[in-house]
Amino acid sequence: MNTAQVAQVAAEIEDVVRAIPGVADLYRPGSPFANVLDAGTRGLGLRDDAAPLVRVHRGDGEDRVEIAMGIHSAAGAAVTTQAVYRAVRDLLMERERPGARVVLTVVHVHEPPLRGASPV
């Protein structure tokens, strides 16, 4: 896959993941340090702000997809991550990338607001 194809697949995966019930948000995957560097390159105009939040990487003969997401607590982390994994695997099969490693990270669980609770 060339760079344009990687970006296209990442955008398609992002669209599929956002459509999964229970997925609240997507975040840039990676360490805090990597995210600071990424923010810096975007701030300098060296990277497009519209770049997909899903990371697709091809290296050493292995494709890797990384997704960091927030989920709604009512949907359940296990159910939501399983649904995301299946949807991403199906898309990768369609794109003839069945051996890609899919890494899912739940970085935030969105709780519904408590009724009658006062802000602290």
Contact map, one row per residue, 1 for C-alpha under 8 A:
111111000000000000000000000000000000000000000000000000000000000000000000000000000000000000000000000000000000000000000000
111111000000000000000000000000000000000000000000000000000000000000000000000000000000000000000000000000000000000000000000
111111100000000000000000000000000000000000000000000000000000000000000000000000000000000000000000000000000000000000000000
111111110000000000000000000000000000000000000000000000000000000000000000000000000000000000000000000000000000000000000000
111111111000000000000000000000000000000000000000000000000000000000000000000000000000000000000000000000000000000000000000
111111111100000000000000000000000000000000000000000000011000000000000000000000000000000000000000000000000000000000000000
001111111110000000000000000000000000000000000000001100010000000000000000000000000000000000000000000000000000000000000000
000111111111000000000000000000000000000000000000000000000000000000000000000000000000000000000000000000000000000000000000
000011111111100000000000000000000000000000000000000000010000000000000000000000000000000000000000000000000000000000000000
000001111111110000000000000000000000000000000000000111110000000000000000000000000000000000000000000000000000000000000000
000000111111111000000000000000000000000000000000000101000000000000000000000000000000000000000000000000000000000000000000
000000011111111100000000000000000000000000000000000000000000000000000000000000000000000000000000000000000000000000000000
000000001111111110000000000000000000000000000000000001000000000000000000000000000000000100100000000000000000000000000000
000000000111111111000000000000000000000000000000000111000000000000000000000000000000000000000000000000000000000000000000
000000000011111111100000000000000000000000000000000000000000000000000000000000000000000000000000000000000000000000000000
000000000001111111110000000000000000000000000000000000000000000000000000000000000000001100000000000000000000000000000000
000000000000111111110010000000000000000000000000000000000000000000000000000000000001001100000000000000000000000000000000
000000000000011111110011110000000000000000000000000000000000000000000000000000000000000000000000000000000000000000000000
000000000000001111111010000000000000000000000000000000000000000000000000000000000000000000000000000000000000000000000000
000000000000000111111110000000000000000000000000000000000000000000000000000000010011000000000000000000000000000000000000
000000000000000000111110000000000000000000000000000000000000000000000000001000010000000000000000000000000000000000000000
000000000000000000011111000000000000000000000000000000000000000000000011111100010000000000000000000000000000000000000000
000000000000000011111111110000000000000000000000000000000000000000001111000000010000000000000000000000000000000000000000
000000000000000001000111110000000000000000000000000000000000000000001111000000000000000000000000000000000000010000000000
000000000000000001000011111000000000000000000000000000000000000000001110000000000000000000000000000000000000000000000000
000000000000000001000011111100000000000000000000000011000000000000111100000000000000000000000000000000000000000000000000
000000000000000000000000111110000000000000000000000011000000000000111100000000000000000000000000000000000000000000000000
000000000000000000000000011111000010000000000000000011100000000000110000000000000000000000000000000000000000000000000000
000000000000000000000000001111100010000000000000000011100000000001110000000000000000000000000000000000000000000000000000
000000000000000000000000000111110110000000000000000000000000000000000000000000000000000000000000000000000000000000000000
000000000000000000000000000011111110000000000000000000000000000000000000000000000000000000000000000000000000000000000000
000000000000000000000000000001111111000000000000000000000000000000000000000000000000000000000000000000000000000000000000
000000000000000000000000000000111111100000000000000000000000000000000000000000000000000000000000000000000000000000000000
000000000000000000000000000001111111110000000000000000000000000000000000000000000000000000000000000000000000000000000000
000000000000000000000000000111111111111000000000000000000000000000000000000000000000000000000000000000000000000000000000
000000000000000000000000000000011111111100000000000000000000000000000000000000000000000000000000000000000000000000000000
000000000000000000000000000000001111111110000000000000000000000000000000000000000000000000000000000000000000000000000000
000000000000000000000000000000000111111111000010000000000000000000000000000000000000000000000000000000000000000000000000
000000000000000000000000000000000011111111100000000000000000000000000000000000000000000000000000000000000000000000000000
000000000000000000000000000000000001111111110000000000000000000000000000000000000000000000000000000000000000000000000000
000000000000000000000000000000000000111111111110000000000000000000000000000000000000000000000000000000000000000000000000
000000000000000000000000000000000000011111111111100000000000000000000000000000000000000000000000000000000000000000000000
000000000000000000000000000000000000001111111110000000000000000000000000000000000000000000000000000000000000000000000000
000000000000000000000000000000000000000111111110000000000000000000000000000000000000000000000000000000000000000000000000
000000000000000000000000000000000000000011111111000000000000000000000000000000000000000000000000000000000000000000000000
000000000000000000000000000000000000000011111111000000000000000000000000000000000000000000000000000000000000000000000000
000000000000000000000000000000000000010011111111101000000000000000000000000000000000000000000000000000000000000000000000
000000000000000000000000000000000000000001001111111000000000000000000000000000000000000000000000000000000000000000000000
000000000000000000000000000000000000000001000011111000000000000000000000000000000000000000000000000000000000000000000000
000000000000000000000000000000000000000000000001111100000000000000000000000000000000000000000000000000000000000000000000
000000100000000000000000000000000000000000000011111110000000000000000000000000000000000000000000000000000000000000000000
000000100110010000000000000000000000000000000000011111100000000000000000000000000000000000000000000000000000000000000000
000000000100010000000000011110000000000000000000001111100000000000100000000000000000000000000000000000000000000000000000
000000000110110000000000011110000000000000000000000111110000000011110000000000000000000000000000000000000000000000000000
000000000100000000000000000110000000000000000000000111111000000111100000000000000000000000000000000000000000000000000000
000001101100000000000000000000000000000000000000000001111100001111000000000000000000000000000000000000000000000000000000
000001000000000000000000000000000000000000000000000000111110001110000000000000000000000000000000000000000000000000000000
000000000000000000000000000000000000000000000000000000011111111100000000000000000000000000000000000000000000000000000000
000000000000000000000000000000000000000000000000000000001111111000000000000000000000000000000000000000000000000000000000
000000000000000000000000000000000000000000000000000000000111110000000000000000000000000000000000000000000000000000000000
000000000000000000000000000000000000000000000000000000000111111000000000000000000000000000000000000000000000000000000000
000000000000000000000000000000000000000000000000000000000111111100000000000000000000000000000000001110000000000000000000
000000000000000000000000000000000000000000000000000000011110111110000000000000000000000000000000101110000000000000000000
000000000000000000000000000000000000000000000000000000111100011111000000000000000000000000000000000111100000000000000000
000000000000000000000000000000000000000000000000000001111000001111100000000000000000000000000000000111100000000000000000
000000000000000000000000000010000000000000000000000001110000000111110000000000000000000000000000000001111000000000000000
000000000000000000000000011110000000000000000000000011100000000011111000000000000000000000000000000001111000000000000000
000000000000000000000000011110000000000000000000000001000000000001111100000000000000000000000000000000011110000000000000
000000000000000000000011111000000000000000000000000000000000000000111110000000000000000000000000000000011111000000000000
000000000000000000000011111000000000000000000000000000000000000000011111000000000000000000000000000000000111110000000000
000000000000000000000111100000000000000000000000000000000000000000001111101110010000000000000000000000000101110000000000
000000000000000000000111000000000000000000000000000000000000000000000111111110000000000000000000000000000000111000000000
000000000000000000000100000000000000000000000000000000000000000000000011111110000000000000000000000000000000111100000000
000000000000000000000100000000000000000000000000000000000000000000000001111100000000000000000000000000000000001000000000
000000000000000000001100000000000000000000000000000000000000000000000011111110110000000000000000000000000000000000000000
000000000000000000000100000000000000000000000000000000000000000000000011111111110000000000000000000000000000000000000000
000000000000000000000000000000000000000000000000000000000000000000000011101111111000000000000000000000000100000000000000
000000000000000000000000000000000000000000000000000000000000000000000000000111111100000000000000000000000000000000000000
000000000000000000000000000000000000000000000000000000000000000000000000001111111110000000000000000000000000000000000000
000000000000000000011110000000000000000000000000000000000000000000000010001111111111000000000000000000000000000000000000
000000000000000000000000000000000000000000000000000000000000000000000000000011111111100000000000000000010000000000000000
000000000000000000000000000000000000000000000000000000000000000000000000000001111111110000000000000000000000000000000000
000000000000000000010000000000000000000000000000000000000000000000000000000000111111111000000000000000000000000000000000
000000000000000010010000000000000000000000000000000000000000000000000000000000011111111100000000000000000000000000000000
000000000000000000000000000000000000000000000000000000000000000000000000000000001111111110000000000001010000000000000000
000000000000000000000000000000000000000000000000000000000000000000000000000000000111111111000000000000000000000000000000
000000000000000110000000000000000000000000000000000000000000000000000000000000000011111111100000000000000000000000000000
000000000000100110000000000000000000000000000000000000000000000000000000000000000001111111110000000001000000000000000000
000000000000000000000000000000000000000000000000000000000000000000000000000000000000111111111000010001000000000000000000
000000000000000000000000000000000000000000000000000000000000000000000000000000000000011111111100000000000000000000000000
000000000000100000000000000000000000000000000000000000000000000000000000000000000000001111111110000000000000000000000000
000000000000000000000000000000000000000000000000000000000000000000000000000000000000000111111111110100000000000000000000
000000000000000000000000000000000000000000000000000000000000000000000000000000000000000011111111110000000000000000000000
000000000000000000000000000000000000000000000000000000000000000000000000000000000000000001111111100000000000000000000000
000000000000000000000000000000000000000000000000000000000000000000000000000000000000000000111111100000000000000000000000
000000000000000000000000000000000000000000000000000000000000000000000000000000000000000000011111110000000000000000000000
000000000000000000000000000000000000000000000000000000000000001000000000000000000000000000011111111100000000000000000000
000000000000000000000000000000000000000000000000000000000000000000000000000000000000000010011001111100000000000000000000
000000000000000000000000000000000000000000000000000000000000011000000000000000000000000000000000111110000000000000000000
000000000000000000000000000000000000000000000000000000000000011110000000000000000000000000010000111111000000000000000000
000000000000000000000000000000000000000000000000000000000000011110000000000000000000000000000000001111100000000000000000
000000000000000000000000000000000000000000000000000000000000000111100000000000000000100110000000000111110000000000000000
000000000000000000000000000000000000000000000000000000000000000111100000000000000000000000000000000011111000000000000000
000000000000000000000000000000000000000000000000000000000000000001111000000000001000100000000000000001111100000000000000
000000000000000000000000000000000000000000000000000000000000000001111000000000000000000000000000000000111110000000000000
000000000000000000000000000000000000000000000000000000000000000000011110000010000000000000000000000000011111100000000000
000000000000000000000000000000000000000000000000000000000000000000011100000000000000000000000000000000001111100000000000
000000000000000000000000000000000000000000000000000000000000000000001110000000000000000000000000000000000111110000000000
000000000000000000000000000000000000000000000000000000000000000000000111100000000000000000000000000000000111111000000000
000000000000000000000001000000000000000000000000000000000000000000000111100000000000000000000000000000000001111100000000
000000000000000000000000000000000000000000000000000000000000000000000001110000000000000000000000000000000000111110000000
000000000000000000000000000000000000000000000000000000000000000000000000100000000000000000000000000000000000011111000000
000000000000000000000000000000000000000000000000000000000000000000000000000000000000000000000000000000000000001111101000
000000000000000000000000000000000000000000000000000000000000000000000000000000000000000000000000000000000000000111111000
000000000000000000000000000000000000000000000000000000000000000000000000000000000000000000000000000000000000000011111000
000000000000000000000000000000000000000000000000000000000000000000000000000000000000000000000000000000000000000001111100
000000000000000000000000000000000000000000000000000000000000000000000000000000000000000000000000000000000000000011111110
000000000000000000000000000000000000000000000000000000000000000000000000000000000000000000000000000000000000000000011111
000000000000000000000000000000000000000000000000000000000000000000000000000000000000000000000000000000000000000000001111
000000000000000000000000000000000000000000000000000000000000000000000000000000000000000000000000000000000000000000000111
